[in-house]
Amino acid sequence: MKLKPLKVSEVNEYIKRILISDPILYNLNVEGEISNFKHHYNGHMYFSLKDNKSRLKCVMFNNNNMNLKFELEDGMKVIVSGYISVYEKDGSYQLYAKDIITNGLGDLHVAFEQLKKKLEKEGLFDQKYKKRLPFMPKKIGVVTSSTGAAIRDIITIIKRRFSPVDILIYPVLVQGDRAHKDICEGLSYFNSRDDIDLVITGRGGGSIEELWAFNEEDVARTIFNMKIPVISAVGHETDFTIADFVSDLRAPTPSAAGELATPILDELKDKLQDYFIRLQMSYKNYIKDKRIKLEINKTNLNAYSPIYKLNENRNKLQILLKDLISAVNINNDNSRKKLEILGGKLNALSPLSTLDRGFSIAMDNDNNILKSVDNINNNDIINVVLSDGTIISKVIKTEKK
């Protein structure tokens, strides 16, 4: 008896029922290396699993792959959990993946390294984007759990070191599926305010799963876009998260974050007192130095002052005047003595002296001295000068020797 021929779709449907009903093929784990990976725009993932002998087509739908903690890449060694079935349209069988884990390092470690590499390549860890922390913040915002030890440590340290600072707490979940969204909301809230000088975000130590909220990409990008400096204080000193790399400063512990965020008030007071004493000494030395320079300038000013020069020249002039008067007096005395001598000599030779001795001088009417009788005629009027007067005479007769 000849069997009725089946349609192609019927064959594929029959094979699909067989595969689905197989307890092994419907729930199996397949180990292999990813190749030909493609993340379609509709969210589905298409790839192949291969080993050194064979290859198996795989698909992972959007509703399954959205919960993956890491990104699939060609060459990645993984273990895929799912079932084998037939794609009836083209009759090819493939592995329908429900979950994928890495074969080696844990999924979260792989996801951590992938995101770290991605953000580092984009420059989110670059030092040039790091903001300087304020020296004395007036108001600090803290994004963390309100019930954990971290918030108590932060408050205790800050208040002990710098009591005037105000601390605002934005309570959030720090682990679980919603934790990263809470943290982003808290950071964004403080970033929207104008009175917050610094933000601290973090939590106490724990496993990588417990710290994972601080490894989420949206938390990293929120921190990077903050206008306010952010200190990341997640876990213990050996714990590192993506938030540590992107924040402006990493604190090894929440307690250390309180120390890094604030100065010690007592130390500031001591330094201020020391600076005040040094300022006083410096000011006194400055005034002393200026006073010395003022005295020097005063001395120089007196030495080169026009008034000083005028007084000096006046004194010199008075001395010269005295010397001149003295010289004139001496010269006058000498001249007087010489004059007296010459006067004596002149007096001795003077005709008046001759007259005093009884002689007389005969002169004509023009007061010309008559030296010879030849110059006189009879009846001429002559003047005879004596020592005590003049005789006007008329010449009667002249006789010549």
Order of alpha helices (4+ residues) and beta strands (2+ residues): alpha-beta-beta-beta-alpha-beta-beta-alpha-beta-alpha-beta-alpha-beta-alpha-beta-alpha-beta-alpha-alpha-alpha-alpha-beta-beta-beta
